[in-house]
Amino acid sequence: MKEYIDLLMETPLFGNIKKEELDSMLTCLKPYVKSFKKGNYITHSGDDIKSVGVVLQGTVQMVKEDIWGNKTILAIMTEKSVFGETFVCSRSYNSTVSFQAAADCTVMFLSFERILHSCHRACSFHNTLIDNVVILIAQKNIQLMEKLEVTSKKSLREKILTYLSREAQRNGSMYFEVPLGRIELSDYLCADRSALTRELSRMKAEGLIDYDRNTFRLYEKID
């Protein structure tokens, strides 16, 4: 696991933990690493989740599927992000969503019981880890609130503009790249892909936005 230490040092889950402590921590937590191909499911809805996943490489999506197979993207986890923490903290363990690899990815899994409970060594980092997990859960709740803000808009145009406005703010620029392709964006917006493509074309023709694949530019404030 030593080859991942530098990357893990930049991961919010291990914030405020010294590098020398991290090496000892990995010995205590006994994590394991697994790779997934794009499109593969990491866990399915209904699975028992007892480990927290740390994205070492690639992108993971939290998705919700109905009985007919229609998929909605709830949240997106990129490199250094954590997923699964909400379910293991709830103690129900049973997941109500699926986690899917949006690109080829590598994930480190950590037993939540080992994070939550001190071992016989009484390692000092456990309290820090628990604090970090609480912060991550709060951040994930904010991400889900942002998703609700987008999908609660009445028209598809309002949904698109709300999403693009948020991404512009996140990037600090009116010119930015979004992490979603057209199929994924339609899933995230809960919209038909063809309708999304048509609306984006109309907005571009009207001079509201410009785009090239996943790169967008916003031109003016929309009232």
Stockholm file with secondary structure:
# STOCKHOLM 1.0

chainA/1-223         MKEYIDLLMETPLFGNIKKEELDSMLTCLKPYVKSFKKGNYITHSGDDIKSVGVVLQGTVQMVKEDIWGNKTILAIMTEKSVFGETFVCSRSYNSTVSFQAAADCTVMFLSFERILHSCHRACSFHNTLIDNVVILIAQKNIQLMEKLEVTSKKSLREKILTYLSREAQRNGSMYFEVPLGRIELSDYLCADRSALTRELSRMKAEGLIDYDRNTFRLYEKID
#=GR chainA/1-223 SS CGGGHHHHHTSGGGTTCCHHHHHHHHHHHCCEEEEECTTCEEECTTCBCCEEEEEEESCEEEEEECTTCCEEEEEEECTTCEESHHHHHHTCCBCSSEEEESSSEEEEEEEHHHHHSCCTTCCTHHHHHHHHHHHHHHHHHHHHHHHHHHHTSSSHHHHHHHHHHHHHHHHTSSEEECSCCHHHHHHHHTCCHHHHHHHHHHHHHTTSEEEETTEEEECSCCC
#=GC SS_cons         CGGGHHHHHTSGGGTTCCHHHHHHHHHHHCCEEEEECTTCEEECTTCBCCEEEEEEESCEEEEEECTTCCEEEEEEECTTCEESHHHHHHTCCBCSSEEEESSSEEEEEEEHHHHHSCCTTCCTHHHHHHHHHHHHHHHHHHHHHHHHHHHTSSSHHHHHHHHHHHHHHHHTSSEEECSCCHHHHHHHHTCCHHHHHHHHHHHHHTTSEEEETTEEEECSCCC
//
